[in-house]
């Protein structure tokens, strides 16, 4: 049973480390996704604003 008590701490630390890495990767992806979505929304708003302005000028 000594080998079990010797292996438990490294296994627990490995599982914890993997969990931390997964959380970091997910939160980084989420932050980048939000920034990309904000940039796309800003570009679309500009395009729509330009289209509306040109439509008002044509009428």
N, C-alpha and C positions, 0 to 999 in steps of 0.2 A: 504493500500500500504506500510505501515511501515514494515510488515513482509517480503515483497519482497526485500526491500532494506537491511533488516537484513540478509536475506539468500543468497544474491548474492555473497558477498565476500567469505564466506566459500565454496560455490560451485565452484567459480572460482579457489580458491586455491587448492581444491581437484582435479579438472581437471588438473591443472598445475602440481601438485605433481605426479599424475598418469602418465602424459606425461614424466616427468623427470625420473621416475622409469623405464618406458619402454625403454627410450633411453639408460639408464645405462645398463639394462639387454642386450639389443641388442648389444651394443658396447663390453661388456664383452664377450659375446658369440662369437662375431666376432674375438676378439683378441685371444681367446683360440683356435678357429678354425684355424686361421692362424698359430699359434704355432704348432698345431697338424699336419697340412699339411706340414710344414717345416720339422718336425721330420720324418714323413713318407717318404718324398722326400729324406732326407739324408740316411735313411736306404735302400731305393730302389737303390740309387746311389751306395752305398757300395756293395750291392748284385750283381748288374749288373757289377760293376768293378771286383769283385771277379770271376764272371762267365767268363768274358772276359779274365782275367788273366789265369784262368785254361784252357780255350779253346786254348789260345796261347801256353801254355806249353804242351798241348797234341799233337799239330801239329808238 
